[in-house]
Amino acid sequence: MKRRKLVLISLAVVVVIAALIFGVARHNKTQAEQAIQARNAKVDQTLTAIRAQHKKNVALKDDAKRLQALANLETRSEAYSLRADRKQPVIALYKELINKEKAYFTDKNQKSLKKNKLTDDQLKDIKKKDLQAKLAGLNALTDVLNTQRDIVYNDKNFKTLSTEIQHLSERYAERLRQMTQDEDQASQAAASSSQAAAELQDQQSQSEQSNTGQNTDASQSGNTASGQANTGVGTVGSTTGYGNNYGNSTWNWYGSNNSNYWGSTTGNGGTGTSTTPKGGSGSGSGKTNQESTTVNNSGNQSYDTTGNGGGQASSGADGTNP
């Protein structure tokens, strides 16, 4: 009987111990699962917070602010990777978002470089103002790169891109210098041409004034004559001039070669001869009792005829026409 009781007691103890062990194990497992769930929940919260912040960064319109946000993101990533409770999903997300932000800036810089990059043929044919705009674009890109150094670019990538931009800038600056030199030479040539044209115009004006003076000097005037009516005919080179005198009036001869001239003298009968520019001969006939007289002339000279009851021959002398 006692033995049976001992066996039952032993079995009961074993059952209790087993139950305790099972309960403890189950409790530990539950706690472990809860801890894991808590850690996972915390990781999820961290990931959600990181994504939310990145979304705000992407919405920024100011690249300077967005660059600063990228710098902050890199700082947080480095700090998290040093934590004892760091989780790989969080580390991976930081890396992914940092690469996306860097790609935003590098792609934008490459587009700017491509926009301002010229081939040799394009550089040869481009207008000066357009080339100046390209050079200004490269200078602005250089300033941007300097602000992004150590955030977007490492030393190697920064040096590679900066060297390419510097090479282009030097080519553009040299081309601008040549274009400015060509413009200066063209301007000097135009100024010389304008001066020469002005001098030629002055010479032409002086020549025209001189010709006008010569034509004026070539004119010839006559004096008042009194006598009988007479008619004179003179031959001038290939041109014939005519003069009739009636009444008491004053007349003048004007003109140059190869023209016809008309004039009148005065008189009360008599005989006279006319003198015309550039030489020639003339004859006259009297209507009273004097004979006509003919005088040959070889120059420009005024003449007068007089007559009272008879004709007088006109006088002429050799002269030089300018």
C-alpha positions as a Markdown table, in Angstrom:
| # | Residue | x | y | z |
|---|---|---|---|---|
| 1 | Met | 0.0 | 0.0 | 0.0 |
| 2 | Lys | 2.8 | 2.3 | 1.0 |
| 3 | Arg | 4.6 | 1.4 | -2.1 |
| 4 | Arg | 1.7 | 2.2 | -4.3 |
| 5 | Lys | 1.4 | 5.6 | -2.7 |
| 6 | Leu | 5.0 | 6.3 | -3.2 |
| 7 | Val | 4.6 | 5.5 | -6.9 |
| 8 | Leu | 1.6 | 7.7 | -7.3 |
| 9 | Ile | 3.4 | 10.6 | -5.5 |
| 10 | Ser | 6.4 | 10.1 | -7.7 |
| 11 | Leu | 4.3 | 10.2 | -10.8 |
| 12 | Ala | 2.5 | 13.3 | -9.6 |
| 13 | Val | 5.8 | 15.0 | -9.0 |
| 14 | Val | 7.0 | 14.1 | -12.4 |
| 15 | Val | 3.9 | 15.4 | -14.0 |
| 16 | Val | 4.2 | 18.6 | -12.0 |
| 17 | Ile | 7.8 | 19.1 | -13.0 |
| 18 | Ala | 7.0 | 18.3 | -16.6 |
| 19 | Ala | 4.2 | 20.8 | -16.6 |
| 20 | Leu | 6.4 | 23.4 | -15.1 |
| 21 | Ile | 9.1 | 22.8 | -17.6 |
| 22 | Phe | 6.6 | 22.9 | -20.5 |
| 23 | Gly | 5.0 | 26.0 | -19.1 |
| 24 | Val | 8.3 | 27.7 | -18.7 |
| 25 | Ala | 9.4 | 26.8 | -22.1 |
| 26 | Arg | 6.1 | 27.9 | -23.6 |
| 27 | His | 6.3 | 31.1 | -21.7 |
| 28 | Asn | 9.9 | 31.7 | -22.9 |
| 29 | Lys | 8.9 | 31.0 | -26.4 |
| 30 | Thr | 6.0 | 33.4 | -26.2 |
| 31 | Gln | 8.2 | 36.0 | -24.8 |
| 32 | Ala | 10.7 | 35.4 | -27.5 |
| 33 | Glu | 8.1 | 35.6 | -30.1 |
| 34 | Gln | 6.8 | 38.8 | -28.6 |
| 35 | Ala | 10.2 | 40.3 | -28.4 |
| 36 | Ile | 10.8 | 39.4 | -32.1 |
| 37 | Gln | 7.5 | 40.9 | -33.0 |
| 38 | Ala | 8.4 | 44.0 | -31.0 |
| 39 | Arg | 11.7 | 44.3 | -32.7 |
| 40 | Asn | 10.2 | 43.8 | -36.1 |
| 41 | Ala | 7.6 | 46.4 | -35.3 |
| 42 | Lys | 10.3 | 48.8 | -34.3 |
| 43 | Val | 12.2 | 48.1 | -37.5 |
| 44 | Asp | 9.0 | 48.7 | -39.5 |
| 45 | Gln | 8.5 | 51.9 | -37.7 |
| 46 | Thr | 12.1 | 53.0 | -38.5 |
| 47 | Leu | 11.7 | 52.1 | -42.1 |
| 48 | Thr | 8.4 | 53.9 | -42.4 |
| 49 | Ala | 9.9 | 57.0 | -40.8 |
| 50 | Ile | 12.9 | 56.9 | -43.2 |
| 51 | Arg | 10.6 | 56.6 | -46.2 |
| 52 | Ala | 8.4 | 59.4 | -45.0 |
| 53 | Gln | 11.4 | 61.7 | -44.6 |
| 54 | His | 12.7 | 60.8 | -48.0 |
| 55 | Lys | 9.4 | 61.7 | -49.5 |
| 56 | Lys | 9.6 | 65.1 | -48.0 |
| 57 | Asn | 13.1 | 65.5 | -49.3 |
| 58 | Val | 12.1 | 64.6 | -52.9 |
| 59 | Ala | 9.3 | 67.2 | -52.7 |
| 60 | Leu | 11.8 | 70.0 | -52.1 |
| 61 | Lys | 12.1 | 72.5 | -55.0 |
| 62 | Asp | 15.3 | 74.0 | -53.8 |
| 63 | Asp | 18.3 | 71.9 | -54.7 |
| 64 | Ala | 20.4 | 73.4 | -51.9 |
| 65 | Lys | 17.9 | 72.3 | -49.3 |
| 66 | Arg | 17.6 | 68.9 | -51.0 |
| 67 | Leu | 21.4 | 68.6 | -50.9 |
| 68 | Gln | 21.4 | 69.3 | -47.2 |
| 69 | Ala | 18.7 | 66.7 | -46.7 |
| 70 | Leu | 20.9 | 64.2 | -48.5 |
| 71 | Ala | 23.8 | 65.1 | -46.2 |
| 72 | Asn | 21.6 | 64.5 | -43.2 |
| 73 | Leu | 20.5 | 61.2 | -44.6 |
| 74 | Glu | 24.0 | 60.0 | -44.9 |
| 75 | Thr | 24.8 | 61.1 | -41.4 |
| 76 | Arg | 21.9 | 59.1 | -40.0 |
| 77 | Ser | 22.8 | 56.1 | -42.0 |
| 78 | Glu | 26.4 | 56.1 | -40.7 |
| 79 | Ala | 25.2 | 56.5 | -37.1 |
| 80 | Tyr | 22.7 | 53.6 | -37.4 |
| 81 | Ser | 25.2 | 51.3 | -38.9 |
| 82 | Leu | 27.3 | 51.7 | -35.7 |
| 83 | Arg | 24.4 | 50.7 | -33.3 |
| 84 | Ala | 24.4 | 47.3 | -31.6 |
| 85 | Asp | 20.8 | 46.7 | -32.4 |
| 86 | Arg | 21.2 | 47.7 | -36.0 |
| 87 | Lys | 19.0 | 45.8 | -38.5 |
| 88 | Gln | 20.0 | 44.9 | -42.0 |
| 89 | Pro | 16.7 | 46.1 | -43.5 |
| 90 | Val | 17.2 | 49.5 | -42.1 |
| 91 | Ile | 20.8 | 49.7 | -43.4 |
| 92 | Ala | 19.7 | 48.5 | -46.8 |
| 93 | Leu | 17.0 | 51.1 | -47.0 |
| 94 | Tyr | 19.4 | 53.9 | -46.1 |
| 95 | Lys | 21.8 | 52.8 | -48.8 |
| 96 | Glu | 19.0 | 52.6 | -51.4 |
| 97 | Leu | 17.6 | 56.1 | -50.7 |
| 98 | Ile | 21.1 | 57.7 | -50.6 |
| 99 | Asn | 21.9 | 56.2 | -54.0 |
| 100 | Lys | 18.6 | 57.6 | -55.4 |
| 101 | Glu | 19.3 | 61.1 | -54.1 |
| 102 | Lys | 22.9 | 61.0 | -55.5 |
| 103 | Ala | 21.5 | 59.9 | -58.8 |
| 104 | Tyr | 19.1 | 62.8 | -58.9 |
| 105 | Phe | 22.1 | 65.3 | -58.6 |
| 106 | Thr | 24.5 | 63.4 | -60.9 |
| 107 | Asp | 21.9 | 63.0 | -63.6 |
| 108 | Lys | 21.0 | 66.7 | -63.4 |
| 109 | Asn | 24.6 | 67.7 | -63.7 |
| 110 | Gln | 25.2 | 65.4 | -66.7 |
| 111 | Lys | 22.2 | 67.0 | -68.4 |
| 112 | Ser | 23.7 | 70.4 | -67.8 |
| 113 | Leu | 27.1 | 69.3 | -69.1 |
| 114 | Lys | 25.5 | 67.9 | -72.2 |
| 115 | Lys | 23.6 | 71.1 | -72.8 |
| 116 | Asn | 26.7 | 73.2 | -72.7 |
| 117 | Lys | 29.0 | 70.8 | -74.5 |
| 118 | Leu | 30.1 | 71.6 | -78.1 |
| 119 | Thr | 31.8 | 69.6 | -80.8 |
| 120 | Asp | 34.6 | 71.2 | -82.8 |
| 121 | Asp | 32.3 | 72.0 | -85.7 |
| 122 | Gln | 29.7 | 73.5 | -83.4 |
| 123 | Leu | 32.4 | 75.6 | -81.7 |
| 124 | Lys | 33.6 | 76.9 | -85.0 |
| 125 | Asp | 30.1 | 78.0 | -86.2 |
| 126 | Ile | 28.5 | 79.2 | -83.0 |
| 127 | Lys | 27.6 | 82.9 | -82.4 |
| 128 | Lys | 29.5 | 84.8 | -79.9 |
| 129 | Lys | 26.5 | 85.4 | -77.6 |
| 130 | Asp | 25.6 | 81.7 | -77.6 |
| 131 | Leu | 29.1 | 80.7 | -76.8 |
| 132 | Gln | 29.2 | 83.1 | -73.9 |
| 133 | Ala | 26.0 | 81.5 | -72.6 |
| 134 | Lys | 27.6 | 78.0 | -72.9 |
| 135 | Leu | 30.7 | 79.2 | -71.0 |
| 136 | Ala | 28.5 | 80.7 | -68.3 |
| 137 | Gly | 26.6 | 77.4 | -68.0 |
| 138 | Leu | 29.9 | 75.5 | -67.4 |
| 139 | Asn | 31.0 | 78.0 | -64.8 |
| 140 | Ala | 27.7 | 77.6 | -63.0 |
| 141 | Leu | 28.1 | 73.9 | -63.1 |
| 142 | Thr | 31.5 | 74.1 | -61.6 |
| 143 | Asp | 30.1 | 76.1 | -58.7 |
| 144 | Val | 27.4 | 73.4 | -58.2 |
| 145 | Leu | 30.0 | 70.6 | -58.2 |
| 146 | Asn | 32.0 | 72.4 | -55.5 |
| 147 | Thr | 29.0 | 72.5 | -53.2 |
| 148 | Gln | 28.2 | 68.8 | -53.9 |
| 149 | Arg | 31.8 | 67.6 | -53.2 |
| 150 | Asp | 32.0 | 64.9 | -50.5 |
| 151 | Ile | 28.2 | 64.6 | -50.5 |
| 152 | Val | 27.3 | 63.5 | -54.0 |
| 153 | Tyr | 30.7 | 62.7 | -55.3 |
| 154 | Asn | 33.8 | 61.0 | -54.0 |
| 155 | Asp | 37.2 | 62.4 | -54.8 |
| 156 | Lys | 37.8 | 60.3 | -57.9 |
| 157 | Asn | 34.4 | 61.1 | -59.5 |
| 158 | Phe | 34.7 | 64.8 | -58.6 |
| 159 | Lys | 38.1 | 65.1 | -60.2 |
| 160 | Thr | 37.1 | 63.3 | -63.4 |
| 161 | Leu | 34.1 | 65.6 | -64.0 |
| 162 | Ser | 35.8 | 68.8 | -62.9 |
| 163 | Thr | 38.7 | 68.1 | -65.3 |
| 164 | Glu | 36.3 | 67.6 | -68.3 |
| 165 | Ile | 34.5 | 70.9 | -67.5 |
| 166 | Gln | 37.7 | 72.8 | -67.1 |
| 167 | His | 38.9 | 71.5 | -70.5 |
| 168 | Leu | 35.7 | 72.7 | -72.2 |
| 169 | Ser | 35.9 | 76.1 | -70.5 |
| 170 | Glu | 39.4 | 76.7 | -71.7 |
| 171 | Arg | 38.4 | 75.9 | -75.3 |
| 172 | Tyr | 35.5 | 78.2 | -75.1 |
| 173 | Ala | 37.5 | 81.0 | -73.6 |
| 174 | Glu | 40.1 | 80.7 | -76.4 |
| 175 | Arg | 37.4 | 80.7 | -79.1 |
| 176 | Leu | 35.9 | 83.9 | -77.5 |
| 177 | Arg | 39.2 | 85.6 | -77.5 |
| 178 | Gln | 39.7 | 84.8 | -81.2 |
| 179 | Met | 36.1 | 86.1 | -82.0 |
| 180 | Thr | 36.8 | 89.3 | -80.1 |
| 181 | Gln | 40.0 | 89.8 | -82.0 |
| 182 | Asp | 38.3 | 89.2 | -85.3 |
| 183 | Glu | 35.6 | 91.7 | -84.4 |
| 184 | Asp | 38.2 | 94.3 | -83.5 |
| 185 | Gln | 40.0 | 93.9 | -86.8 |
| 186 | Ala | 36.7 | 94.1 | -88.7 |
| 187 | Ser | 35.8 | 97.3 | -86.8 |
| 188 | Gln | 39.2 | 98.8 | -87.6 |
| 189 | Ala | 38.8 | 97.9 | -91.3 |
| 190 | Ala | 35.3 | 99.4 | -91.4 |
| 191 | Ala | 36.6 | 102.6 | -89.7 |
| 192 | Ser | 39.4 | 102.9 | -92.3 |
| 193 | Ser | 36.9 | 102.3 | -95.1 |
| 194 | Ser | 34.6 | 105.0 | -93.8 |
| 195 | Gln | 37.4 | 107.4 | -93.5 |
| 196 | Ala | 38.6 | 106.7 | -97.0 |
| 197 | Ala | 35.0 | 107.1 | -98.3 |
| 198 | Ala | 34.7 | 110.5 | -96.5 |
| 199 | Glu | 38.0 | 111.7 | -97.9 |
| 200 | Leu | 36.9 | 110.6 | -101.4 |
| 201 | Gln | 33.6 | 112.5 | -101.0 |
| 202 | Asp | 35.5 | 115.6 | -99.8 |
| 203 | Gln | 37.7 | 115.3 | -102.9 |
| 204 | Gln | 34.6 | 115.0 | -105.2 |
| 205 | Ser | 33.0 | 117.9 | -103.5 |
| 206 | Gln | 36.1 | 120.0 | -104.0 |
| 207 | Ser | 36.3 | 118.9 | -107.6 |
| 208 | Glu | 32.6 | 119.8 | -108.2 |
| 209 | Gln | 33.2 | 123.3 | -106.6 |
| 210 | Ser | 36.2 | 123.8 | -108.8 |
| 211 | Asn | 34.2 | 122.8 | -112.0 |
| 212 | Thr | 31.4 | 125.2 | -110.9 |
| 213 | Gly | 33.9 | 128.0 | -110.6 |
| 214 | Gln | 35.3 | 127.2 | -114.0 |
| 215 | Asn | 31.9 | 127.3 | -115.6 |
| 216 | Thr | 31.2 | 130.6 | -113.9 |
| 217 | Asp | 34.4 | 132.0 | -115.2 |
| 218 | Ala | 33.6 | 130.8 | -118.7 |
| 219 | Ser | 30.5 | 133.1 | -118.9 |
| 220 | Gln | 30.8 | 136.2 | -121.0 |
| 221 | Ser | 29.0 | 139.5 | -120.7 |
| 222 | Gly | 28.3 | 142.3 | -123.3 |
| 223 | Asn | 28.1 | 146.0 | -123.0 |
| 224 | Thr | 25.5 | 148.5 | -124.0 |
| 225 | Ala | 25.9 | 149.8 | -127.6 |
| 226 | Ser | 24.1 | 152.4 | -129.5 |
| 227 | Gly | 23.9 | 152.6 | -133.3 |
| 228 | Gln | 21.9 | 151.3 | -136.1 |
| 229 | Ala | 20.3 | 147.9 | -136.1 |
| 230 | Asn | 22.7 | 145.1 | -137.0 |
| 231 | Thr | 22.8 | 141.4 | -137.2 |
| 232 | Gly | 25.8 | 139.3 | -136.2 |
| 233 | Val | 26.5 | 135.7 | -136.7 |
| 234 | Gly | 29.5 | 133.9 | -135.0 |
| 235 | Thr | 30.6 | 130.3 | -135.3 |
| 236 | Val | 31.8 | 128.6 | -132.0 |
| 237 | Gly | 33.5 | 125.3 | -132.6 |
| 238 | Ser | 30.6 | 123.2 | -133.9 |
| 239 | Thr | 27.9 | 125.6 | -132.5 |
| 240 | Thr | 26.6 | 128.8 | -134.0 |
| 241 | Gly | 25.4 | 131.8 | -131.8 |
| 242 | Tyr | 23.1 | 134.5 | -132.9 |
| 243 | Gly | 22.6 | 138.0 | -131.7 |
| 244 | Asn | 20.2 | 140.7 | -132.8 |
| 245 | Asn | 20.2 | 144.2 | -131.4 |
| 246 | Tyr | 17.1 | 146.3 | -131.4 |
| 247 | Gly | 16.4 | 149.4 | -129.5 |
| 248 | Asn | 18.4 | 150.5 | -126.4 |
| 249 | Ser | 18.9 | 147.5 | -124.2 |
| 250 | Thr | 21.8 | 145.7 | -122.5 |
| 251 | Trp | 22.5 | 142.0 | -123.2 |
| 252 | Asn | 25.0 | 139.4 | -122.1 |
| 253 | Trp | 26.3 | 136.2 | -123.6 |
| 254 | Tyr | 26.6 | 133.2 | -121.3 |
| 255 | Gly | 27.3 | 129.6 | -122.0 |
| 256 | Ser | 29.9 | 127.0 | -122.9 |
| 257 | Asn | 30.8 | 124.9 | -125.9 |
| 258 | Asn | 28.2 | 123.1 | -128.1 |
| 259 | Ser | 25.3 | 125.4 | -127.1 |
| 260 | Asn | 23.1 | 128.0 | -128.9 |
| 261 | Tyr | 23.1 | 131.5 | -127.6 |
| 262 | Trp | 20.7 | 134.4 | -128.2 |
| 263 | Gly | 21.1 | 138.0 | -127.2 |
| 264 | Ser | 20.4 | 141.5 | -128.2 |
| 265 | Thr | 22.4 | 144.7 | -128.4 |
| 266 | Thr | 21.3 | 148.3 | -129.0 |
| 267 | Gly | 21.8 | 150.7 | -131.8 |
| 268 | Asn | 20.4 | 153.1 | -134.2 |
| 269 | Gly | 21.9 | 151.6 | -137.3 |
| 270 | Gly | 25.4 | 150.5 | -138.0 |
| 271 | Thr | 27.5 | 147.5 | -138.4 |
| 272 | Gly | 28.9 | 145.2 | -135.6 |
| 273 | Thr | 30.4 | 141.8 | -135.0 |
| 274 | Ser | 29.7 | 139.4 | -132.1 |
| 275 | Thr | 32.2 | 137.6 | -130.0 |
| 276 | Thr | 31.3 | 134.2 | -128.5 |
| 277 | Pro | 32.9 | 131.8 | -125.9 |
| 278 | Lys | 35.8 | 129.5 | -127.0 |
| 279 | Gly | 36.7 | 131.5 | -130.1 |
| 280 | Gly | 35.1 | 131.8 | -133.6 |
| 281 | Ser | 34.4 | 134.4 | -136.2 |
| 282 | Gly | 31.5 | 136.8 | -136.9 |
| 283 | Ser | 30.2 | 139.1 | -139.6 |
| 284 | Gly | 27.7 | 141.9 | -139.7 |
| 285 | Ser | 25.8 | 144.0 | -142.1 |
| 286 | Gly | 24.9 | 147.7 | -141.7 |
| 287 | Lys | 21.7 | 149.2 | -142.8 |
| 288 | Thr | 23.0 | 152.6 | -143.3 |
| 289 | Asn | 26.0 | 154.0 | -145.1 |
| 290 | Gln | 28.8 | 152.1 | -143.4 |
| 291 | Glu | 30.4 | 148.9 | -144.6 |
| 292 | Ser | 30.3 | 145.7 | -142.5 |
| 293 | Thr | 33.5 | 144.6 | -140.7 |
| 294 | Thr | 34.5 | 141.1 | -139.7 |
| 295 | Val | 36.7 | 140.4 | -136.7 |
| 296 | Asn | 38.0 | 136.9 | -135.8 |
| 297 | Asn | 38.1 | 136.1 | -132.1 |
| 298 | Ser | 39.9 | 133.3 | -130.3 |
| 299 | Gly | 38.8 | 133.8 | -126.7 |
| 300 | Asn | 36.1 | 134.8 | -124.2 |
| 301 | Gln | 35.7 | 138.6 | -124.2 |
| 302 | Ser | 32.9 | 141.1 | -123.9 |
| 303 | Tyr | 32.3 | 143.5 | -126.8 |
| 304 | Asp | 30.4 | 146.6 | -127.6 |
| 305 | Thr | 29.0 | 148.0 | -130.8 |
| 306 | Thr | 28.2 | 151.6 | -131.4 |
| 307 | Gly | 26.9 | 153.5 | -134.3 |
| 308 | Asn | 25.5 | 156.8 | -135.3 |
| 309 | Gly | 24.4 | 156.8 | -138.8 |
| 310 | Gly | 26.8 | 154.0 | -139.6 |
| 311 | Gly | 28.0 | 150.6 | -138.4 |
| 312 | Gln | 31.0 | 150.0 | -136.1 |
| 313 | Ala | 32.8 | 146.7 | -136.0 |
| 314 | Ser | 32.9 | 144.9 | -132.6 |
| 315 | Ser | 36.2 | 144.3 | -130.9 |
| 316 | Gly | 37.6 | 141.1 | -129.6 |
| 317 | Ala | 40.8 | 139.9 | -128.1 |
| 318 | Asp | 42.4 | 136.6 | -127.4 |
| 319 | Gly | 41.8 | 135.1 | -124.1 |
| 320 | Thr | 42.1 | 131.9 | -122.2 |
| 321 | Asn | 39.1 | 129.9 | -120.9 |
| 322 | Pro | 39.9 | 128.1 | -117.6 |
